[in-house]
Amino acid sequence: MTVEIISIGDELLIGQTVNTNSSWIGKELSNIGARILKTISIADQKQEILESLKEIKNYTDCVIITGGLGPTKDDITKHTLCEFFNTSLELHEPTLKKIKDFFALRNRPMLESNHLQAELPKTCQILENNYGTAAGMWFDKDSTIFISLPGVPYEMKGIMSEVVIPKLKAQFALQSMFYKTAMTQGIGESFLAEKIKDWEDKIYDSGYSLAYLPSPGIVKLRITSPFGKKDELEIDKLFKELEIQIPRYFFGYDSDTLASVIGEKLKCKSLTIGTVESCTSGKLASTITEVPGASNYYMGSLLTYSNELKHKLANVSKDVIRKHGAVSEKVAIEMAQGGRNVLGVDICISTTGIAGPDGGSKEKPVGLVWIAIATPEKTTSHRLQFSQHRGRNINMTSLSALNLLRIALNE
């Protein structure tokens, strides 16, 4: 089954809203064996919608359209589809009842614009929306299925999961693919490729494909089998080999995050942790506490952006700051050790660096970071050099600190 995805909305084109719908639909349909040919975003204008629909090739099996089904005047998708499919609107009583029930349950008044949402094209199959007031629509034309869905993500996902995907699976003989993704941190894509090139050859020799999926600080490695879940054990074996080959960089699979992996290790070892942050400005603490249940092991943080607070809160020596500077190994070590004592935790991580874009020098350029980890047994320090981009430096420092902690917990 081949699929094209059309996202409607001016807010997508100007960057006001990130188009997460297309990526979610692409992922879910790929999981059931569909092949995505194209995804586009277009303006919420009649002519743009019509032109995009006219350009659909006759070899496309299914077109998914999201957006433009709201109650306001700028939502014109439904009317434009009537023109494209040469039909007209009529009141759909079951949808009207659902809309009335929706507002009654919330004790909210129902407006005339909401009533109009129950007027739907005569020739379409109605796709029930259990999460909002805009019904989905299913059209058949020239051997192609056209599916129109609301742009609100949780409404779209509900209709897709409960109605659309089961109908598509029933209509097409789909061969579900199987894929699994390994997560790595601390090594760039090109260096990683060089390090695992022999392992990569084994993947291709086995009839699978490998994709490198890089993002700042993380490189994902996804193995895909076109033959489905029957290859799961063989792919697991390949990934076990990877774990052994790159233990310093490999940290988990699929939805694992460094914070979730570390959280499990801390709970298993009954250890508590705290952070003392300068250049990361609380990002490290925020990342750790994104994991549900983090309060079982994460005790708190000292945000010591100024030299004065490094001394007052974390007991960093003024003489050490004066002699070595705030961004130095000595200061990072004293931050971690002082934080461990003040916070009363088993382990403390400290971060200090020059996030940029200003403040660097020849000796200490922008992107220079020191990370220290204090445990009951020892304190380790790590010097890292990142880029000129402030946001990326902060994010990379947080990820690197977590990965260094993961390595320490494995020792």
Secondary structure, DSSP 8 states (H G I E B T S, - for coil): -EEEEEEE-HHHHTTSS--HHHHHHHHHHHHTT-EEEEEEEE-S-HHHHHHHHHT--TT--EEEEES--SSSTT--HHHHHHHHTT--EEE-HHHHHHHHHHHHHTT----HHHHHTTEEETTSEEE--SSSS--EEEEEETTEEEEEE-SSHHHHHHHIIIIIHHHHHHHS-----EEEEEEEESS-HHHHHHHTHHHHHHHHHTT-EEEEEEETTEEEEEEEETT-GGGHHHHHHHHHHHHHH-TTTEEEETT--HHHHHHHHHHHHT--EEEEESTTTTHHHHHHTTSTTGGGTEEEEEE--SHHHHHHHH---HHHHHHH-SSSHHHHHHHHHHHHHHHT-SEEEEEEE--SSS---SSS-TTEEEEEEE-SS-EEEEEEE--S-HHHHHHHHHHHHHHHHHHHHH-
